[in-house]
Each structure stands twice: as structure tokens, then as C-alpha cells.
């Protein structure tokens, strides 16, 4: 439980630290990713990678995902990049966000799914969700194209 120190300015008494506020809504977000993932057939789920383009979203999926039956996430964001793409067969990728143009460059089929809605820090927004099939270049080879720091891919596109 987060408690505020006694000597804090009263105008900030309802404000949690930024690093905590960034985590608000994570569990609900992961539940929506889980719904999309579990709409796939069991055979499809067995070979589906969940790709998150944002470091916080990747962390949320890894933290809350096991309780929702989700596999570990793959992500090119910050230090997640160094874990690599895992042992996925490249059959299916459920992309949580990401530049759709880049997805079309990497996959033969990119199907938009219902977007994820979220509430964080008093802001409501949506994150696009895509089901990607038939990767053009296997993930272990194309992985450098997923590297991203502070929202920018490297090398820049």
C-alpha cells in the first residue's frame, strides 16, 4: 500500500508517483489481450507469439499474463530486445500496437482486431491489435527490425 509522507504539499495528496501511475490499468489491459489470444484455436495459440511494441505494455503482459494463460511476451522495446524472439515458429504473431506499415513490411497478412481500450492516469485511449500471419523473414533473422528505444526503431526507418 502506498502512503504519503506527512510533510507533502496537500495539493498533491491524491497524486501517486509517476512510476506507479504508469501501471494503473495494466491488469485490465492484459485481460483484453487475453480475450483476443483465447479467441484463437488451441492449435493457433500453441504457435502464437505476443509482440508488444511498448516497454510498459510488455512488462504488464509478462507480469499479469500467466494468470490469464498468456505466453511470455516478445518485444523489441528497450532491454526486452535482448531476450530475442524466443522459439516461436513464426506462424502467428498477435501484435499489441506497433506501426501498421512496418507490420505490412514484415508479414504477408495483417488483420486488424478490435482495439484494446485502456484507462491510465485519467486518460482513456485505444491500442490497435493485429493478428499477423506469414512472416516474410523468420523472426530470428528479422529481429533487429523490432529494436526500439523511446518509441523509435533502430536503425531508424
C-alpha positions, 0 to 999 in steps of 0.5 A: 500500500502506498502512503504519503509522507506527512510533510507533502504539499496537500495539493498533491495528496491524491497524486501517486508517483509517476512510476506507479501511475504508469501501471494503473490499468495494466491488469485490465489491459492484459485481460483484453489481450487475453480475450483476443489470444483465447479467441484463437484455436488451441492449435493457433495459440500453441504457435502464437507469439505476443509482440508488444511494441511498448516497454510498459505494455510488455512488462504488464503482459509478462507480469499479469499474463500467466494468470490469464494463460498468456505466453511470455511476451516478445518485444523489441522495446528497450532491454526486452530486445535482448531476450530475442524472439524466443522459439516461436515458429513464426506462424502467428504473431498477435501484435499489441500496437506497433506501426501498421506499415512496418507490420505490412513490411514484415508479414504477408497478412495483417488483420486488424482486431478490435482495439484494446481500450485502456484507462491510465492516469485519467486518460482513456485511449485505444491500442490497435491489435493485429493478428499477423500471419506469414512472416516474410523473414523468420523472426530470428533473422528479422529481429533487429527490425523490432529494436526500439528505444523511446518509441523509435526503431533502430536503425531508424526507418 
